[in-house]
Amino acid sequence: MSIIVTDDGFRPDDLETGGARRLSLDAMRETNGGGDIALDIPNDADPNEVSAYFDRVSAIVIPFPSFADGRGFSLARQLRQAGYTGRLRASGHVIADQYAHARRVGFDEVEIGEELAARQPEAQWRSRADWRAHDYQKRLQATA
């Protein structure tokens, strides 16, 4: 079972329990409908192709196969710059230390497994929830 991390802490996965259909990018290419679809895209997807589906999905999920693989961060920023305003979720091996960065590039939430949640409890994630106040620009402005 997945755990969703937001600025408010841990919560259950409402995409899973709320009935959203999770489709891969390949499956989405074959689907004409829209609605409550969570689109799972690879972390090397072409943002221009994904943008064609913005109006047909309720969420986009980007995988992180390793905490050292940052392509998902770049893709999230590109999707936001392309005009995506819906729910954007990072899924997989994102660690608490990366949470503030994930929020800055445009993710709304992070999906982690129970094992990671046990190693990095909610308090560690919540300590990074004030991500706007602790970026390097704020620190530079305070010293100027």
Secondary structure, 3 states (H helix, E strand, C coil): CEEEEECCEEEECHHHHCCCEEEEHHHHHCCCCCCCEEEECCCCCCHHHHHCCHHHCCEEEEEECCCCCCHHHHHHHHHHHCCCCCEEEEEECCCHHHHHHHHHHCCCEEEEEHHHHHHCCHHHHHCCCCCCCCCHHHHHHHHC
